[in-house]
Amino acid sequence: ELQNGERLLRASVPTDMLQLTQETRSLTVAALIQRSTRLLTDAQRARFAQLGVFAAKPASFAVADAAMAWDLDSGAAAIEMETLAGLGLVQPMSDGRIQMHALLNRFAATILKEL
């Protein structure tokens, strides 16, 4: 894992991450976000991107809201949300809602524009 981390820190910034890098002023944060989103399937990446429609600061929404945006039933949406949470792209809250950091939300919105 240390070799992967070192490789990540030395990597140049991909063009789709330039705006995020400027916002965070940290190549490390931008690289970690990119690494997580590149692990997603195309369908999961599109679903992550669709979460960019929720207002950031940070974004907070119910799984049912995501299910509606994704046109999935609540069970399938919960499974997708678990995948995103496992990659650190969203965070389940104790009240059952999902929270998404403002930077991740802006990155999701950027991806959505590209789809």
N, C-alpha and C positions, 0 to 999 in steps of 0.2 A: 504493500500500500504506500510506503514511503516513496518508492520509485514512481508510482502513478501520481502522487502528490507533487513531486518535484517536476515531473514532466508537465503537469497542469500549470504550475507556476511559471515555467519557462515558455509556455506556448504563446504564440502571438494571438492577439485578439481578433476573432472572426468578425466579419463585417456586420453580421446580424446582432452582435453584442456591443458595437461601438457606442450607441446611445446609452445603453445601460451602464457601460464602463464610465462614461462621462458623468452620469448621475450618481454613481456610487463612489467614484474616484478610487476604486479598488479592482484591480484585475483579478484578484483572488475570488472575490464575491461573484463577479461576472462569470468567471470560469466555473465556479461551483454550480451556479444556476444553469449554465449551458450543459455541464456534465449531467445533471439530473434530468434536464428536458430531453437530452439526446438518448436517454435510456427508454423513453416512451415510444410506443408504437405510433404510427401516423394517426390512428384514431384517438389514442390517448393524448397526443400532442394537440390535436384539434380541440378536444374537450378541455384541456388545460387552457388553451387560448381563449375558449369561450367564457372562461371564468373572468377574463379581463373586462367583461361588461359590468361586473359588480363594482360599486364605488370603492376606491382605495382609501386607506387611512386607518387601519388596514381594512381590507374587504372582509365582511362578515355575512354569512348567508347560511341557509339551511340546506341540507342535502336535497330536499324537495325542490328548492329553487334551482339547484344545479341540474336535477333530473329534468325539470321543465326546459331549461336552456339546452340541454343535451338531447331532448326528446327520447328519454329512457324512462323505464319504470323505476321506482324508488330502490328496489333491490339491486338492480344493475348499476344505478348511480352510486349506491353505497359501496359497491365493490370497486368501481372506478375511483371513488374518493379515497378508499383505503390504499390503492396503488399510489396515488398522488401524495398521500400523507407519508407513505413509506419512503418516498424519495425526498421528503422534506419540502414539498412544494405547497402544501396546505397543512393546517394544524387543526385537528379536532379539539373543540373546547368542551369544558365540563358540562355546559348547558345543552350540548348536542349540536350546536352550530359549528360551522367550519370557518376558520379564519385564514386569510391569505395576506402575507406581508405586502406592503405597498409596492416595494420593488418588484416582487414576483408578479403582482397584479399588473404593473406597467409593462413588464416583459410579456406577460400573457396577452395584453392588449396589442403589443407590437406584433406578436406572432399572428394574432387574429387578422390584422391588416394585411398580412402577407398571404393568407389562405385564400 
